[in-house]
């Protein structure tokens, strides 16, 4: 290798040692952070870059410095970087994305625990627990979708060919999971209503068949809606058609919001019917058993709180999706989406961890005992 000749960086072969220049002087007087030999500095050209590897007896590591005419475009690469490729450019991490990723991790852990308890406890096979398992599976996928969104945004090179497929996969997974989650909550509400309205015939094979049908319908609906972005209903090629949640189109977002508002209206009507039936039963037995009336009143209050919490989590995102488009600030989108993600973290607490049968299984799995104050009365879907 000639000391006075320039070396083009595009022809640099990391496996050919003859293309590397080794300098003897480790104390360069140049103010630039990139070292070069005197002979090479005397023969600069406008379209060539100079590469040199400096080694000194005081440091066993070697560094390769490449520079172009503009010092701001210079890169300092080690031999390992030449083998593995340059590192991904650093991007500023949004606190909103961090919050969504942390929420997704919490959601995944909670619902994985619920599914593990239901799977390893043969006694938990009633229709109520099948619906709780469906809700936990949907929320688990939603948590994984939030984690995938963070990975795609910050750990994948934006110029990579897999960026668009990952964006479609992330959007489709979130749509499918949240749709199945909302419909599973609706199915639990329907199950509670049927257990009160048809109390005498609730524990039959017909109820089990209806339960499986509701679960299948919820997941088929979620899968159908989740496939829409991958089948072409996306705005990757038309930014003007984007909703506030890219790559979902504006029309798709409005349809999803309208569907949720319909589900919420049905849930509200069902909860009103449940409260009427429960209060009527309480009035009939209030004279003989006053404590049952008080218990029913407490249950109605709990149902009202559950419905209000569900609406508070999802209504902001639904209303925002109707009026917003891609031109709205991203902070507004995150502020509306974060409560909806938190709803999947509340669902295990509301529908699973409050159930004495699941609590009993958790106590047995964790410490092999059951607290004496834990109610062992069989629960039905009407219990809250």
Secondary structure, 3 states (H helix, E strand, C coil): CCCCCCCCHHHCCCCCHHHCCEECCCCCCCCCCCCCCHHHHCCCCCCCCEEEEEEECCEEEEEEEEECCCHHHCEEECHHHHHHCCCCCCCCCCHHHHHHHHHHHHHHHHHHHHHHHHHHCCCCCCHHHHHHHHHHHHHHHHHHHHHHHHHHHHCCCCCCCCHHHHHHHHHHHHHHHHHHHHHHHHHHHHHHHHHHHCCCCCCCHHHHHHHHHHHHHHHHHHHHHHHCCCCCCECCCCHHHECCCCCEEHHHHHHHHHHHHHHHHHHHHHHHHHHHHHHHHHHHHCCCCHHHHHHHHHHHHHHHHHHHHHHHHHHHHHHHHHHCCCCCCHHHHHHHHHHHHHHHHHHHHHHHHCCHHHHHHHHHHHHCCCCCCCCCCCCCCCCC
